[in-house]
Amino acid sequence: MQNTVTLSVEGVAGTPLPEEAIDHYVSGRVGRDELLDYLAAYPYVKPEPSDDPEYDMLDPQEFGVVVLAVDTGKLTESDYADLYARRHGGRS
């Protein structure tokens, strides 16, 4: 049986970064609803602008890590749609 992980957001300190939370979900240590609630409440940082077209680094606290998780198959389009609804006041 997998060890379970409890996610939290309120003060953020001591809670996993979004990518870590997604990895916990993929490994079965966190349920889908808990992950989506966590990702919906996470206080993401805005990406830093760059004039360098080759610069493709993501800050681990940017929402882009969630998009990348969809692109790499860690999250589904359905997960993303439900997350969007939670972040913008609706529930799927």
Buried (B, 14 or more C-beta within 10 A) or exposed (E): EEEEBEBEBEEEEEBBBBBBBBBBBBEEBBEEEBBBBBBBBBEBEEEEEEEEEEEEEEBEBBBBBBEBBBEEEBBEEEBBEBBBBBBEEEEE
